[in-house]
């Protein structure tokens, strides 16, 4: 086995920064679609004469990207473990920027009929393929650059970047949602999508300057890069892939909070103002920016499993409180419980899973293992919004059934965590091995 050289001074910080900014820009694109699917697309791309069905179909297009993600994971995971993390990080960012810009250019249903939603779905599929490789490549990059005793902290920057992108998307949509209805539906909704060109340019410049990881370069130097990562993954790590699939269902909490709860709160059943509800998401994500690295740092000290379990078990209960608050129509209650549920509790699992999942695999199959495992789980999470819309009933107001459904989706992550090995103290070069020893002393790598 080759032992990777230490990362150059400052490289862990550069990798974490590139992961944060790239993920923020990437998921800005991804999440503006979620806001538009809940607030705009039912009226622009679908039949307004049947609002309930239009909303259901619009939310289904949100889930289409998640269905495309496992396919993208197979492709991008293979090349990420064959060609390197950096190349995939650059490719995914460009693909997301272009596909998102094209959404802003699409004709509406009133202009081209049923062709409009077809084109929308095609662009959404491209977004899903891009997202399939984004987090896995960024997580692998930061994990393999990080000092062993701080892998949780550095790797968490990918997910805090994701929350930053969601915050940016929400802040952009707040003034857009406040536009008069005719302006909003004619041109206003397009502006956030057009801004993705700037997203792609900035992200490209940042990621092109990042160095490949020492772990991957060591494999290249010794000829240990495998020709078929998927075959090795399924032969040696099939149980870990299943754990990651189960663990990734925790993302259902995010999709229910971000999309279904927003649609429910602004529906006739509750009648909350669009901009007010977008501020709930913005403030919750702002809190998450601090909570995610804090939880990840705690996991470096006490282990991945206990922190992850706090997030998974806590989210199951917190969603009941948040959806109940929405049903009351009390904005202060919605705001407080939304921040607690999504900004604090969910961040425990969200901040730890990048290191927790990545540490299950060896360097030669890490990107494939994370990409395939997470994207299959995320596919289910993406369609959780569509299922929630059906579970909520004809009136769309059965919030307790949706909360129970969300709690049920938190059970597989709990089982996955309880059955997994604790890897927080295992040396980076020994990750993925059975019975690997723990780190006796913190590495003295300059961050």
C-alpha positions as CSV (number, residue, x, y, z in Angstrom):
1,X,0.0,0.0,0.0
2,X,1.4,3.4,-0.9
3,X,1.4,6.1,1.8
4,X,0.4,9.5,0.5
5,X,2.7,12.4,1.1
6,X,1.6,15.1,3.4
7,X,-0.5,17.9,1.9
8,X,1.5,21.0,1.1
9,X,1.1,23.8,3.7
10,X,-2.2,25.6,3.4
11,X,-3.6,23.1,0.9
12,X,-6.2,21.7,3.3
13,X,-7.6,25.2,3.7
14,X,-7.5,25.8,-0.1
15,X,-9.3,22.5,-0.7
16,X,-12.0,23.3,1.9
17,X,-12.4,26.8,0.5
18,X,-12.8,25.5,-3.1
19,X,-15.3,22.9,-1.9
20,X,-17.3,25.5,0.1
21,X,-17.4,28.1,-2.7
22,X,-18.0,25.5,-5.5
23,X,-20.7,23.7,-3.6
24,X,-22.3,27.0,-2.7
25,X,-22.4,28.1,-6.3
26,X,-23.5,24.6,-7.5
27,X,-26.3,24.3,-5.0
28,X,-27.4,27.9,-5.6
29,X,-28.4,26.6,-9.0
30,X,-29.9,23.5,-7.6
31,X,-32.0,25.1,-4.9
32,X,-33.4,28.0,-6.9
33,X,-35.2,25.3,-8.9
34,X,-36.7,24.1,-5.6
35,X,-38.1,27.5,-4.8
36,X,-39.4,28.0,-8.3
37,X,-41.0,24.5,-8.4
38,X,-43.0,25.4,-5.2
39,X,-43.9,29.0,-6.1
40,X,-43.7,29.6,-9.9
41,X,-43.6,26.6,-12.1
42,X,-47.1,25.3,-11.4
43,X,-48.4,28.5,-13.1
44,X,-45.8,28.8,-15.8
45,X,-45.3,25.3,-17.1
46,X,-48.4,23.4,-16.1
47,X,-52.2,23.7,-16.4
48,X,-53.5,26.4,-14.1
49,X,-57.1,25.2,-14.4
50,X,-56.1,22.3,-12.0
51,X,-53.9,23.9,-9.3
52,X,-53.5,20.8,-7.2
53,X,-52.3,18.7,-10.1
54,X,-50.1,21.5,-11.4
55,X,-48.4,21.7,-8.1
56,X,-48.0,17.9,-7.9
57,X,-46.4,17.8,-11.4
58,X,-44.1,20.7,-10.6
59,X,-42.9,19.1,-7.5
60,X,-42.4,15.9,-9.4
61,X,-40.0,17.7,-11.8
62,X,-38.0,18.6,-8.7
63,X,-37.6,14.9,-8.0
64,X,-36.6,14.1,-11.6
65,X,-33.1,15.4,-10.9
66,X,-32.8,13.0,-8.1
67,X,-33.8,10.1,-10.3
68,X,-31.0,11.1,-12.8
69,X,-28.4,11.3,-10.0
70,X,-27.7,7.6,-9.6
71,X,-27.0,7.3,-13.4
72,X,-24.7,10.3,-13.1
73,X,-23.0,8.8,-10.1
74,X,-22.1,5.7,-12.0
75,X,-20.5,7.7,-14.7
76,X,-18.8,10.4,-12.7
77,X,-17.8,8.1,-9.8
78,X,-15.9,5.9,-12.3
79,X,-14.0,8.7,-13.9
80,X,-13.4,10.5,-10.6
81,X,-11.6,7.4,-9.2
82,X,-9.8,6.9,-12.6
83,X,-8.8,10.4,-13.5
84,X,-8.9,12.4,-10.3
85,X,-11.2,14.5,-8.1
86,X,-10.3,17.9,-9.6
87,X,-11.4,17.1,-13.1
88,X,-14.9,16.0,-11.9
89,X,-15.2,19.1,-9.7
90,X,-14.6,21.4,-12.7
91,X,-16.9,19.4,-15.0
92,X,-19.9,19.3,-12.7
93,X,-19.7,23.0,-12.0
94,X,-19.8,23.9,-15.7
95,X,-22.6,21.5,-16.4
96,X,-24.8,22.9,-13.6
97,X,-24.2,26.5,-14.7
98,X,-25.2,25.8,-18.3
99,X,-28.2,23.7,-17.6
100,X,-29.5,26.2,-15.0
101,X,-29.0,29.2,-17.4
102,X,-31.0,27.3,-20.0
103,X,-34.0,26.9,-17.6
104,X,-34.2,30.7,-17.4
105,X,-34.5,30.8,-21.2
106,X,-37.2,28.2,-21.6
107,X,-40.5,29.1,-23.3
108,X,-43.7,28.7,-21.1
109,X,-46.7,26.5,-21.6
110,X,-48.7,29.3,-23.0
111,X,-46.1,29.8,-25.7
112,X,-45.3,26.2,-26.8
113,X,-47.7,24.0,-25.0
114,X,-46.6,20.6,-23.6
115,X,-43.1,21.1,-25.1
116,X,-42.4,23.5,-22.2
117,X,-42.5,21.0,-19.3
118,X,-40.6,18.5,-21.5
119,X,-37.7,20.9,-22.0
120,X,-37.9,21.7,-18.3
121,X,-37.5,18.1,-17.4
122,X,-34.5,17.7,-19.7
123,X,-32.7,20.6,-18.1
124,X,-33.5,19.2,-14.7
125,X,-31.9,15.9,-15.6
126,X,-28.7,17.7,-16.5
127,X,-28.8,19.4,-13.2
128,X,-29.2,16.0,-11.5
129,X,-26.2,14.5,-13.4
130,X,-24.1,17.5,-12.3
131,X,-25.1,17.3,-8.7
132,X,-24.3,13.5,-8.6
133,X,-20.6,14.1,-8.9
134,X,-20.4,17.5,-7.1
135,X,-20.5,16.5,-3.5
136,X,-18.7,13.2,-3.8
137,X,-15.8,14.8,-5.6
138,X,-15.6,17.8,-3.3
139,X,-15.9,15.6,-0.2
140,X,-13.1,13.3,-1.5
141,X,-10.9,16.2,-2.3
142,X,-11.2,17.8,1.2
143,X,-11.0,14.5,3.1
144,X,-7.8,13.5,1.3
145,X,-6.2,16.9,1.8
146,X,-7.2,17.2,5.5
147,X,-5.1,16.3,8.6
148,X,-6.4,13.0,9.9
149,X,-7.4,14.4,13.3
150,X,-9.5,17.2,11.6
151,X,-11.1,15.4,8.6
152,X,-14.6,16.0,10.0
153,X,-14.0,19.7,10.2
154,X,-12.5,20.2,6.8
155,X,-14.8,17.9,5.0
156,X,-17.9,19.6,6.5
157,X,-17.1,22.7,4.4
158,X,-18.7,20.9,1.4
159,X,-22.0,20.8,3.2
160,X,-21.8,24.3,4.8
161,X,-21.2,25.4,1.2
162,X,-24.4,23.6,0.2
163,X,-26.2,25.5,2.9
164,X,-24.6,28.7,1.7
165,X,-25.9,28.1,-1.8
166,X,-29.3,27.4,-0.4
167,X,-29.1,30.6,1.6
168,X,-28.0,32.6,-1.5
169,X,-30.8,31.0,-3.6
170,X,-33.4,32.0,-1.0
171,X,-32.1,35.6,-0.7
172,X,-32.2,36.0,-4.4
173,X,-35.8,34.7,-4.5
174,X,-37.1,36.9,-1.8
175,X,-37.1,40.1,-3.9
176,X,-38.2,38.1,-6.9
177,X,-41.2,36.6,-5.0
178,X,-42.2,40.1,-3.9
179,X,-42.7,41.3,-7.6
180,X,-46.2,41.9,-8.8
181,X,-47.8,38.7,-10.1
182,X,-47.6,39.6,-13.7
183,X,-43.9,40.6,-13.6
184,X,-43.1,37.6,-11.5
185,X,-44.6,35.1,-14.0
186,X,-43.4,36.8,-17.1
187,X,-39.7,37.6,-16.5
188,X,-38.9,37.9,-12.8
189,X,-38.6,34.2,-12.1
190,X,-36.0,33.9,-14.9
191,X,-33.4,36.3,-13.4
192,X,-32.1,33.9,-10.7
193,X,-31.5,31.2,-13.3
194,X,-29.7,33.6,-15.7
195,X,-27.3,34.5,-12.9
196,X,-25.8,31.0,-13.1
197,X,-23.5,32.1,-15.9
198,X,-21.6,34.2,-13.3
199,X,-21.8,31.1,-11.0
200,X,-20.1,28.9,-13.6
201,X,-17.3,31.4,-14.4
202,X,-16.4,32.1,-10.7
203,X,-16.4,28.4,-9.8
204,X,-14.3,27.4,-12.8
205,X,-11.6,29.9,-11.9
206,X,-11.5,28.8,-8.3
207,X,-11.4,25.0,-8.9
208,X,-8.9,25.1,-11.8
209,X,-6.3,26.4,-9.3
210,X,-6.7,23.5,-6.9
211,X,-4.1,20.7,-6.7
212,X,-5.0,17.0,-6.9
213,X,-5.0,15.2,-3.6
214,X,-1.8,13.5,-2.3
215,X,-3.7,10.2,-1.8
216,X,-4.8,10.1,-5.4
217,X,-1.4,11.2,-6.7
218,X,0.3,8.4,-4.7
219,X,-2.0,5.9,-6.3
220,X,-1.2,7.2,-9.8
221,X,2.6,7.1,-9.0
222,X,2.5,3.4,-7.9
223,X,0.0,2.2,-10.5
224,X,-2.7,1.4,-7.9
225,X,-5.5,3.2,-9.7
226,X,-8.0,0.5,-10.6
227,X,-9.5,0.2,-14.1
228,X,-13.0,-0.7,-12.9
229,X,-13.7,1.0,-9.6
230,X,-17.3,-0.2,-9.5
231,X,-16.2,-3.8,-9.6
232,X,-13.8,-3.3,-6.7
233,X,-16.4,-1.3,-4.8
234,X,-19.1,-3.9,-5.1
235,X,-16.7,-6.7,-4.2
236,X,-15.0,-5.1,-1.2
237,X,-17.4,-2.4,0.0
238,X,-20.9,-3.6,-0.8
239,X,-22.1,-3.4,2.8
240,X,-20.8,0.2,3.1
241,X,-22.6,1.2,-0.1
242,X,-25.8,-0.1,1.5
243,X,-25.1,1.9,4.6
244,X,-24.5,5.1,2.6
245,X,-27.8,4.5,0.7
246,X,-29.7,4.1,3.9
247,X,-27.9,7.1,5.5
248,X,-28.5,9.3,2.5
249,X,-32.3,9.1,3.1
250,X,-31.7,11.8,5.8
251,X,-31.7,14.3,2.9
252,X,-35.5,13.8,2.9
253,X,-35.6,16.2,5.9
254,X,-34.0,18.9,3.7
255,X,-36.3,18.4,0.7
256,X,-39.5,18.3,2.8
257,X,-38.4,21.4,4.7
258,X,-37.2,23.3,1.6
259,X,-40.0,22.4,-0.9
260,X,-43.1,20.8,0.5
261,X,-43.3,22.8,3.7
262,X,-42.8,26.0,1.6
263,X,-45.6,25.0,-0.7
264,X,-47.9,24.0,2.2
265,X,-47.3,27.3,4.1
266,X,-48.1,29.5,1.1
267,X,-51.1,27.4,0.0
268,X,-54.7,28.5,0.6
269,X,-54.9,26.1,3.6
270,X,-52.4,28.3,5.6
271,X,-52.0,31.4,3.6
272,X,-48.5,32.6,4.7
273,X,-46.8,35.2,2.7
274,X,-44.1,33.9,0.2
275,X,-41.4,36.3,1.2
276,X,-41.9,35.7,4.9
277,X,-41.5,31.9,4.5
278,X,-38.4,32.3,2.3
279,X,-36.9,34.3,5.2
280,X,-37.5,31.2,7.5
281,X,-35.3,29.2,5.2
282,X,-32.7,31.9,4.8
283,X,-32.3,32.4,8.6
284,X,-32.2,28.6,9.2
285,X,-29.5,28.2,6.6
286,X,-27.6,31.1,8.1
287,X,-27.6,29.3,11.5
288,X,-26.6,26.1,9.7
289,X,-23.4,27.8,8.4
290,X,-22.1,27.9,11.9
291,X,-23.8,24.7,13.2
292,X,-22.3,22.4,10.5
293,X,-18.6,23.0,11.2
294,X,-19.3,23.0,15.0
295,X,-21.0,19.6,14.9
296,X,-18.2,18.3,12.6
297,X,-15.5,19.5,15.0
298,X,-17.3,17.7,17.8
299,X,-17.3,14.5,15.7
300,X,-13.5,14.8,15.4
301,X,-13.4,14.6,19.2
302,X,-16.1,12.1,20.1
303,X,-16.7,10.2,16.8
304,X,-18.9,10.4,13.8
305,X,-21.6,8.0,14.9
306,X,-22.9,9.8,18.0
307,X,-23.1,13.2,16.3
308,X,-24.8,11.7,13.2
309,X,-27.4,9.9,15.4
310,X,-28.2,13.2,17.2
311,X,-29.1,14.7,13.8
312,X,-31.0,11.7,12.5
313,X,-33.1,11.0,15.6
314,X,-33.6,14.7,16.4
315,X,-34.7,15.5,12.9
316,X,-37.5,12.9,13.1
317,X,-39.0,14.7,16.1
318,X,-38.1,18.3,15.0
319,X,-40.1,18.0,11.7
320,X,-43.3,17.3,13.7
321,X,-42.8,20.6,15.6
322,X,-42.0,22.6,12.5
323,X,-45.0,21.4,10.4
324,X,-47.3,21.8,13.4
325,X,-46.1,25.4,13.7
326,X,-47.0,26.0,10.1
327,X,-50.4,24.6,10.6
328,X,-51.0,27.2,13.4
329,X,-50.2,30.1,11.1
330,X,-48.1,31.7,13.8
331,X,-45.1,33.2,12.1
332,X,-42.9,33.6,15.2
333,X,-43.5,30.0,16.1
334,X,-42.7,28.9,12.5
335,X,-39.5,31.0,12.5
336,X,-38.1,29.6,15.8
337,X,-39.0,26.0,15.2
338,X,-37.8,26.2,11.6
339,X,-34.4,27.4,12.7
340,X,-34.1,24.8,15.4
341,X,-35.2,21.9,13.2
342,X,-33.2,22.7,10.1
343,X,-30.5,25.1,11.2
344,X,-29.4,23.2,14.3
345,X,-30.7,19.7,14.6
346,X,-30.5,18.6,11.0
347,X,-27.1,20.2,10.8
348,X,-25.7,17.5,13.1
349,X,-26.2,14.8,10.5
350,X,-25.6,17.1,7.6
351,X,-22.3,18.3,8.8
352,X,-20.9,14.8,9.7
353,X,-22.0,12.6,6.8
354,X,-19.3,13.9,4.3
355,X,-16.5,12.5,6.6
356,X,-18.6,9.6,8.0
357,X,-19.5,8.2,4.5
358,X,-16.1,9.0,2.9
359,X,-14.2,7.3,5.6
360,X,-15.9,4.0,4.9
361,X,-14.0,3.6,1.6
362,X,-10.4,3.3,0.5
363,X,-8.9,6.0,-1.8
364,X,-9.2,3.9,-4.9
365,X,-13.0,3.7,-4.7
366,X,-13.9,6.6,-2.4
367,X,-15.5,8.8,-5.0
368,X,-17.5,6.0,-6.6
369,X,-18.7,4.7,-3.2
370,X,-19.8,8.1,-2.0
371,X,-21.4,9.1,-5.3
372,X,-23.3,5.9,-5.9
373,X,-24.4,5.4,-2.3
374,X,-25.5,9.0,-1.7
375,X,-27.2,9.5,-5.0
376,X,-29.4,6.4,-4.8
377,X,-30.5,7.5,-1.3
378,X,-30.9,11.1,-2.5
379,X,-33.1,9.8,-5.4
380,X,-35.6,8.6,-2.8
381,X,-35.2,11.8,-0.9
382,X,-35.9,13.9,-4.0
383,X,-39.2,12.2,-4.6
384,X,-40.1,12.4,-1.0
385,X,-41.6,15.8,-1.9
386,X,-43.9,14.2,-4.5
387,X,-45.0,11.5,-2.0
388,X,-45.6,14.1,0.6
389,X,-47.8,16.1,-1.7
390,X,-49.9,12.9,-2.2
391,X,-49.9,12.0,1.5
392,X,-51.1,15.5,2.4
393,X,-54.5,14.7,0.8
394,X,-56.6,16.6,-1.7
395,X,-56.5,19.7,0.4
396,X,-52.7,19.5,0.9
397,X,-53.1,20.2,4.6
398,X,-52.5,16.8,6.3
399,X,-49.2,17.9,7.8
400,X,-49.1,15.2,10.6
401,X,-49.1,12.4,8.0
402,X,-46.2,14.2,6.2
403,X,-44.3,14.5,9.5
404,X,-44.8,10.9,10.2
405,X,-43.6,10.0,6.7
406,X,-40.5,12.1,7.2
407,X,-39.8,10.4,10.6
408,X,-40.1,7.0,8.9
409,X,-37.4,8.1,6.4
410,X,-35.1,8.9,9.3
411,X,-35.1,5.2,10.5
412,X,-32.8,3.8,7.8
413,X,-30.1,6.5,8.6
414,X,-30.3,5.5,12.3
415,X,-29.8,1.8,11.4
416,X,-26.9,2.6,9.0
417,X,-25.1,4.6,11.7
418,X,-25.6,2.0,14.4
419,X,-24.2,-0.7,12.1
420,X,-21.2,1.3,10.8
421,X,-17.6,1.3,12.2
422,X,-16.3,4.3,14.0
423,X,-13.6,5.8,11.8
424,X,-12.8,9.2,13.2
425,X,-9.4,8.2,14.6
426,X,-8.3,5.9,11.7
427,X,-5.3,7.1,9.7
428,X,-6.3,8.4,6.3
429,X,-4.2,5.8,4.4
430,X,-5.8,3.0,6.4
431,X,-9.4,4.0,5.7
432,X,-11.5,1.3,4.1
433,X,-9.6,-1.5,5.8
434,X,-11.1,-3.8,8.3
435,X,-9.6,-3.6,11.8
436,X,-7.5,-0.5,10.9
437,X,-5.7,1.1,13.9
438,X,-6.6,4.4,15.4
439,X,-4.5,7.5,15.2
440,X,-2.4,7.7,18.4
441,X,-1.4,11.3,18.0
442,X,-2.8,14.2,16.0
443,X,-0.9,14.8,12.8
444,X,1.2,17.9,12.7
445,X,0.0,19.1,9.3
446,X,-0.2,22.8,8.7
447,X,-3.8,23.7,7.7
